[in-house]
Amino acid sequence: MNIETIKYGITGMTCDGCAKGIEKKFENKNGIVSKSVSYKNAAGEFQFDNSIITKSEITAIINSTGHYKVVDEITENNFENTNIENSKNDLSQGNYNYDLIIIGGGSAAFSAAIKTSELGRKAVIINDGLPIGGTCVNVGCVPSKILIRAAEQFHNMNNSNFESVKPNGGSLNFNNLIEQKTKIVKELRTKKYIDVVSDDENVTIIEGRGTIVDNNSVEVNGKMIRGENILIATGSATYIPNIQGLDSVNYYVNDTLYEINELPEHLIILGGRFIALENAQLFARLGSKVTVIQRSAKILPDEDADLSDYLTDLLKQEGIEVLTGTSINSIKEKEGKISVSLIETGVEKIVEGTHLFVATGRHGNTMNLVPENIGIETFGNGFIKTDESLQTSASGIYAAGDVLGKNMFVYTAAYEGALAAENAVDNLQKPRNYNPLPWVVFTDPQVAGVGLNEKQAEANGIDFETSRIDLKDIPRAIAAQDMRGFIKLLRNKNTDKLIGARILAPEGSELLMELSVAMKYGVTISELKNMLHPYLTLSEGIKLAAISFNKDVGKLSCCAV
Ligand SMILES: Cc1cc2nc3c(=O)[nH]c(=O)nc-3n(C[C@H](O)[C@H](O)[C@H](O)COP(=O)(O)OP(=O)(O)OC[C@H]3O[C@@H](n4cnc5c(N)ncnc54)[C@H](O)[C@@H]3O)c2cc1C
């Protein structure tokens, strides 16, 4: 017998029952000597005979539940060289006074802690659930974008834009890809989060679940911490819809999907917004059959129909099945197959797949966080209401990031974290200002937007007009033989100012900041079209779109003016 002990960080547990459920999976399992899973510590310890069962088999058993995910092996060295203190060491020192107690350890929290420190004050970050860094680095932006790029490379090995260039195909080792992704995530987590505050004497990190007790006190790991102000930066998690049968099938959410240990043969995705679509294309490009099931009549339902329809067509061309206007009756799992019974525009259908990914929106992580008597108002779904300075309805308690339920991006979370911290510790009332707010959907071609779309401009009663140029009219796209997409600008007819833009283009996000700067500083469409744009760049498309407000671009020669 070769007995070894391994300790894993496990996410996704919401109660002691979850911990018991994981332990149950190991009952009578060959090679397992002992197991102890703790919800409170978000961890599990396993003693095992490594000649019978391996670490990766143990990980796979935990991950196979679909609800829980092994995030890290916990070793003595995990937090070496950082000032992360476990709460025992920290609190045993007695009376703690912080200028800002931050509950949550993601982007909003880190930026709040750094701002507090820059202002010469003391902050404590209390984090639990996801590892330090929160959603973006561990289970959101970073892993998804790594896998999207890898999938794109694999796709390009099998698809060429030029008849004369024949792709030879490539090979994919899916498990290695997941391992490589995990390695990059770990590196970024250390470099961009842990290292950033490791020598900062003003910032302390405590691992544990924070619960607000009163306007100045938070309980963590059974001890009380007191501070001048509190910031709720607890983020969001997948909103699980109330669908008959969903709670009794295995499904993935973003917390577990990027640890999946096999490429799904047929991935069914519930949802049709950015998380659903990015993952649909990435798994399809890696070789899965993918079906997207969307309740609204269109994918990206807040956008104009031309954009949603164009993207739908492109995804379908890549073999992705996109079902819209659906209503799901029930979901079942039998012999490893997931079957979704639904109605699509009046017609009953059964979709059968091997794996299910739920991306049906988000809810705020505020369960059991705030006692009712403190009186923090919420919007429902756990999202917290604040005033413009990000103070909640309870004095001295602020909120930032995804938990606000709007503009859920990592850069807005960081912006809000810093603003809330400054307002809290300096007792200011600086209002938030997102104007303009650029955003991206990382499909290929990417969807990028800033300002208003047509629906929103109409709803706001603005006298506007649009100009749209298709990529087939942009020399760069013609040269690259990749003419998927368009650039659309919206102009206020009275002021000639840009009020919004939508781009569907390969790497279209790289065009967005020119338009954002133009919007912020009130650059007019006439000024935009008179600026020199290098030939052949995709950004020339912006100039062409500006020109085509009053000229037919099809009739212009090269380097149009
Ligand atoms: C799949 C996916 C892809 C994404 N891609 C992008 C992208 O490309 N670009 C982009 O800008 N945004 C992207 N986002 C959005 C972005 O990740 C989030 O907006 C951002 O990470 C939110 O940061 P936050 O600090 O508000 O919350 P989080 O990062 O979620 O941090 C909250 C932390 O608080 C912890 N916590 C919760 N409750 C408690 C408690 N009571 N006590 C202690 N700790 C607690 C949580 O476990 C977590 O660690 C993506 C999101 C997802 C899901």
The ligand as an ORCA input file, in Angstrom:
! r2SCAN-3c Opt
* xyz 0 1
  C     -17.936     32.822    -18.079
  C     -17.707     34.291    -17.816
  C     -16.929     35.027    -18.680
  C     -16.700     36.377    -18.439
  N     -15.936     37.080    -19.322
  C     -15.714     38.384    -19.109
  C     -14.872     39.139    -19.989
  O     -14.332     38.596    -20.950
  N     -14.672     40.461    -19.727
  C     -15.269     41.072    -18.655
  O     -15.063     42.270    -18.471
  N     -16.065     40.392    -17.795
  C     -16.297     39.069    -18.004
  N     -17.071     38.368    -17.113
  C     -17.677     39.077    -15.967
  C     -16.652     39.242    -14.825
  O     -16.039     38.004    -14.560
  C     -17.360     39.739    -13.574
  O     -18.098     40.892    -13.904
  C     -16.383     40.106    -12.450
  O     -15.486     39.060    -12.229
  C     -17.156     40.441    -11.161
  O     -16.237     40.770    -10.143
  P     -16.739     40.955     -8.625
  O     -15.544     41.384     -7.883
  O     -17.965     41.758     -8.597
  O     -17.187     39.494     -8.150
  P     -16.384     38.121     -8.098
  O     -15.190     38.152     -8.946
  O     -17.388     37.053     -8.366
  O     -15.872     38.034     -6.605
  C     -16.722     37.791     -5.530
  C     -15.994     36.900     -4.533
  O     -16.683     36.941     -3.288
  C     -16.822     35.608     -2.788
  N     -17.932     35.591     -1.845
  C     -19.263     35.524     -2.096
  N     -19.949     35.599     -0.935
  C     -19.041     35.722      0.060
  C     -19.115     35.868      1.480
  N     -20.294     35.934      2.118
  N     -17.971     35.951      2.192
  C     -16.765     35.912      1.590
  N     -16.630     35.793      0.242
  C     -17.755     35.708     -0.508
  C     -17.023     34.804     -4.073
  O     -16.837     33.415     -3.879
  C     -15.948     35.435     -4.949
  O     -14.676     34.892     -4.673
  C     -17.291     37.001    -17.307
  C     -18.074     36.255    -16.426
  C     -18.278     34.915    -16.660
  C     -19.108     34.130    -15.678
*
